[in-house]
Structure formats: structure tokens, C-alpha cells
Amino acid sequence: MTIKHSVILLRHGQSTWNAQDRFTGWEDSDLTSIGENEARMAGKILKNKNTKIDIAYTSLLKRAIKTLWIALDEINQVWIPVHKCWKLNERHYGHLTGLNKLEMEKKFGVEEVKKWRKSYDYLPKPINLDSNQWSGYDDRYKSLSNDKIPYGESLKNTVARVSQFWNEYIVSDLKKNKKVLISAHGNSLRALIMFLENISPKEIENLDIPRATPIIVKFDSHLKVMSRNFL
């Protein structure tokens, strides 16, 4: 089959909670200066490849939004339409939100924490509704009913909402031959790739999405994945 369409995927640069090794999820952690530089380098990669974008999508979290801004600025395409969607948010880590990963490894073991982070089925306990990290208190989600705001998610849950996003928005863009850039998060992009490539729950545990490294996914005319590579 001939390659007919492509999408560029971009994980955000380093955030403040990345730097502190904390479970971040829906916490709106900002980019560090390192993260800003990483986003700028991602933009330079796009520029060196003479990348043209028609439309971009990102989550409602500033680390992904700012990474997109910086990358688009590098390629002088800040004028393109940008749409923000909560379904591209990072996986919600529930009661794990804010905990230090290294401390948890010392307490519970490396393999247990790896299961929390990488497995398909692990569902954290719900975040405490008294926590200031619960997203129900955040104005950006006020249009969502409480039953749509997660209290904690497995990767399986994340795949469900990210696949809905893909079918609702990206499929029609690609059918119109638009060049699409998606700026999101490690787990929301893992979930998207799992859905698109029909990766098994066991195999997905070994997929890592590096920060601020553009990935190009190419499709045939039936939107079947033909290849996935770093730019």
C-alpha cells in the first residue's frame, strides 16, 4: 500500500514535576527552562525537515500547550488553527498524583511502581475530592459533567478517550489531506499509538515516548499505520 497521510506526534518538554520525579497526570505542571529548550529543539527538527502543518491539537495542560507554541514559533506557523481537547490530557494518576516515583520504588519496589506507570490495566485509587489536585475545581473543566472528569485512570481508560478523540477529529482531517500535529503527553500518546497500531497490553509496557522528540506516523489510504519513526 502507498503512504497517503501522516501525523506528527510530540510529547511536551520537561515539566517542573518531571524534574522532581513526581506522578503528574492532570496536575498543570509548567515547563522548566530545560523543557522550553527541548521544545525549541523539537521545533528546529521540524524546521530542518521543512515541515508544513495545517492544523494542530493539544491537551488542556500548559506543558503541552507551551511546547506546541514554541515548536510552531520555530517553524513560523503560529498562525495555524490550534484546538485544545481534554481527551488529550495525560493519564489521570488518581491517588498517586504528586507522589515521588523514586520514593515509591524504595517503599514498594521497582517492579510494582513500573506496573503503576506502564501496565495497561492498573487503576490507581481515586484521588481524594478534598485534594486541591482534583480537576473538578478547575475552571478549564467546568463544561464537563463530574462523571466525565476522571478520579484516576488506567492506560486502558486513557486509550478509550484518546481513540474517541482520534475518530472525532483526526480522521476527518486526514481524509481532507490536512497535515496534523498533536502535542500531548507520554501516556496519552502511548494510548494513541496502542490504538492505532493495535499493540498488545504486554507490548505496550515497553513503549516509551521521549520528551519533545517529533514522531511521524504514516498511513495508507485506509488510515492503517504503515510506519512510525522519529523525525
C-alpha positions as CSV (number, residue, x, y, z in Angstrom):
1,M,0.0,0.0,0.0
2,T,1.1,3.6,-0.8
3,I,1.6,6.1,2.1
4,K,-1.2,8.7,1.8
5,H,-1.3,10.5,5.1
6,S,0.8,11.4,8.1
7,V,0.5,12.8,11.6
8,I,3.3,14.2,13.8
9,L,3.1,13.4,17.5
10,L,5.0,15.5,20.0
11,R,5.3,14.9,23.8
12,H,5.9,18.1,25.8
13,G,9.3,19.2,27.2
14,Q,10.4,18.7,30.8
15,S,7.9,20.0,33.3
16,T,8.6,21.0,36.9
17,W,7.1,17.8,38.2
18,N,9.1,15.7,35.7
19,A,12.2,17.3,37.2
20,Q,11.0,16.3,40.6
21,D,10.2,12.8,39.5
22,R,6.6,13.1,40.6
23,F,3.5,11.4,39.2
24,T,1.9,14.4,37.3
25,G,-1.2,13.3,35.4
26,W,-3.7,16.1,35.3
27,E,-1.7,18.5,37.5
28,D,-0.9,21.6,35.4
29,S,2.8,21.5,35.9
30,D,4.6,24.2,33.8
31,L,7.7,23.7,31.6
32,T,11.1,24.2,33.1
33,S,13.8,26.2,31.3
34,I,15.1,22.8,30.1
35,G,11.6,21.9,28.9
36,E,11.4,25.2,26.9
37,N,14.8,24.4,25.3
38,E,13.6,20.9,24.5
39,A,10.5,22.3,22.8
40,R,12.7,24.7,20.9
41,M,14.9,21.9,19.7
42,A,11.8,20.0,18.6
43,G,10.8,23.0,16.6
44,K,14.3,23.1,15.0
45,I,13.9,19.5,14.0
46,L,10.6,20.3,12.3
47,K,12.2,23.3,10.6
48,N,15.1,21.3,9.3
49,K,12.6,18.8,7.8
50,N,10.8,21.7,6.2
51,T,7.6,20.6,8.0
52,K,4.3,22.2,7.0
53,I,1.3,21.9,9.4
54,D,-2.3,22.7,8.5
55,I,-3.9,22.1,11.9
56,A,-2.6,21.3,15.5
57,Y,-4.2,19.8,18.5
58,T,-3.1,19.8,22.2
59,S,-4.4,19.0,25.6
60,L,-5.7,21.5,28.2
61,L,-2.4,21.3,30.2
62,K,0.1,24.1,29.8
63,R,3.2,21.9,29.4
64,A,1.7,20.5,26.1
65,I,0.3,23.9,25.1
66,K,3.5,25.8,25.6
67,T,5.6,23.1,23.9
68,L,3.3,23.5,20.9
69,W,3.6,27.3,20.9
70,I,7.4,27.1,21.0
71,A,7.6,24.5,18.2
72,L,5.2,26.4,16.0
73,D,7.1,29.6,16.6
74,E,10.3,27.9,15.4
75,I,8.7,26.9,12.1
76,N,6.9,30.3,11.8
77,Q,3.5,28.7,11.8
78,V,1.9,30.1,14.9
79,W,-1.0,31.3,12.7
80,I,-2.4,27.8,12.0
81,P,-5.6,26.7,13.8
82,V,-4.9,25.1,17.2
83,H,-7.6,23.1,19.0
84,K,-7.4,22.1,22.7
85,C,-9.1,19.0,23.9
86,W,-9.2,17.4,27.4
87,K,-9.2,14.0,25.8
88,L,-5.5,14.5,25.0
89,N,-4.7,15.1,28.7
90,E,-2.2,12.9,30.4
91,R,-3.5,9.8,32.1
92,H,-5.0,10.7,35.4
93,Y,-2.9,9.2,38.2
94,G,-5.6,9.3,40.9
95,H,-4.2,8.9,44.4
96,L,-0.6,8.7,43.0
97,T,-0.8,12.3,41.9
98,G,2.2,14.3,43.4
99,L,4.0,11.3,44.8
100,N,7.7,10.9,44.1
101,K,8.4,7.9,41.9
102,L,11.9,7.1,43.4
103,E,10.5,7.2,47.0
104,M,7.7,4.9,45.9
105,E,10.2,2.5,44.4
106,K,12.1,2.4,47.7
107,K,8.9,1.7,49.6
108,F,7.1,-0.7,47.2
109,G,9.8,-1.9,44.8
110,V,10.8,-1.1,41.3
111,E,8.6,-3.7,39.6
112,E,5.5,-2.5,41.5
113,V,6.0,1.1,40.5
114,K,6.7,0.1,36.9
115,K,3.3,-1.6,36.9
116,W,1.7,1.6,38.2
117,R,3.4,3.6,35.4
118,K,3.4,1.2,32.4
119,S,0.8,-1.5,32.7
120,Y,-2.4,-1.5,30.7
121,D,-4.8,-2.5,33.4
122,Y,-3.5,-0.9,36.7
123,L,-6.1,1.6,38.0
124,P,-4.9,3.8,40.9
125,K,-7.3,4.5,43.8
126,P,-9.5,7.6,43.2
127,I,-8.0,11.0,44.0
128,N,-9.4,12.5,47.2
129,L,-12.1,15.0,46.4
130,D,-10.7,17.2,49.2
131,S,-7.4,17.4,47.3
132,N,-6.6,20.6,45.5
133,Q,-5.3,18.5,42.7
134,W,-8.9,17.2,41.9
135,S,-9.8,18.6,38.5
136,G,-13.4,19.3,39.4
137,Y,-12.3,22.5,41.0
138,D,-10.5,23.7,37.8
139,D,-12.3,26.2,35.6
140,R,-11.0,24.6,32.4
141,Y,-13.2,21.6,33.0
142,K,-16.4,23.4,34.0
143,S,-18.1,22.4,30.8
144,L,-17.6,18.7,31.7
145,S,-20.0,16.9,34.0
146,N,-18.4,15.4,37.1
147,D,-18.9,11.9,35.7
148,K,-16.6,12.7,32.8
149,I,-13.8,14.1,35.0
150,P,-11.7,11.1,36.0
151,Y,-10.7,10.4,39.6
152,G,-8.0,8.0,38.4
153,E,-7.3,6.2,35.1
154,S,-5.6,3.1,33.8
155,L,-3.9,3.2,30.4
156,K,-7.0,1.2,29.2
157,N,-9.2,4.2,30.3
158,T,-6.8,6.6,28.5
159,V,-7.0,4.6,25.3
160,A,-10.8,4.8,25.4
161,R,-10.9,8.6,25.4
162,V,-7.9,9.2,23.1
163,S,-9.4,6.8,20.5
164,Q,-12.7,8.8,20.7
165,F,-10.7,12.0,20.1
166,W,-9.0,10.4,17.1
167,N,-12.2,9.3,15.5
168,E,-14.0,12.5,16.2
169,Y,-11.3,14.9,14.9
170,I,-8.3,13.5,13.2
171,V,-9.9,11.0,10.8
172,S,-11.9,13.8,9.0
173,D,-8.7,16.0,8.9
174,L,-6.7,13.2,7.3
175,K,-9.5,12.5,4.8
176,K,-9.2,16.2,3.8
177,N,-5.4,15.7,3.3
178,K,-4.6,18.0,6.2
179,K,-1.1,17.8,7.8
180,V,-1.7,17.4,11.5
181,L,0.5,17.9,14.6
182,I,-0.6,16.6,18.0
183,S,1.2,17.9,21.1
184,A,0.3,15.8,24.2
185,H,1.8,13.6,26.9
186,G,3.7,10.4,27.4
187,N,0.7,8.2,28.3
188,S,-1.9,9.9,26.0
189,L,0.5,9.4,23.1
190,R,1.2,5.8,24.2
191,A,-2.5,5.2,24.3
192,L,-3.0,6.7,20.9
193,I,-0.2,4.6,19.3
194,M,-1.6,1.5,21.0
195,F,-5.0,2.1,19.5
196,L,-3.6,3.0,16.0
197,E,-1.2,0.0,15.8
198,N,-3.3,-2.5,17.8
199,I,-0.4,-3.1,20.2
200,S,-1.0,-5.7,22.8
201,P,-1.3,-4.9,26.6
202,K,2.0,-6.7,27.2
203,E,3.9,-5.0,24.4
204,I,2.7,-1.5,25.4
205,E,4.6,-1.8,28.7
206,N,7.8,-1.4,26.8
207,L,6.9,1.6,24.7
208,D,8.4,4.9,25.9
209,I,7.7,8.3,24.4
210,P,10.7,10.6,24.8
211,R,10.2,14.2,25.6
212,A,10.0,16.8,22.8
213,T,11.0,14.4,20.1
214,P,8.8,14.6,17.0
215,I,7.4,11.3,15.8
216,I,5.9,10.9,12.4
217,V,3.2,8.2,11.8
218,K,2.4,7.4,8.2
219,F,-0.8,5.9,7.0
220,D,-2.2,4.3,3.9
221,S,-5.4,5.4,2.2
222,H,-7.4,3.3,4.7
223,L,-5.7,5.0,7.6
224,K,-3.8,1.9,8.5
225,V,-0.4,2.6,10.1
226,M,2.4,2.0,7.6
227,S,5.3,3.2,9.7
228,R,6.3,5.2,12.9
229,N,9.6,6.9,13.2
230,F,11.4,9.8,14.8
231,L,11.8,12.8,12.5
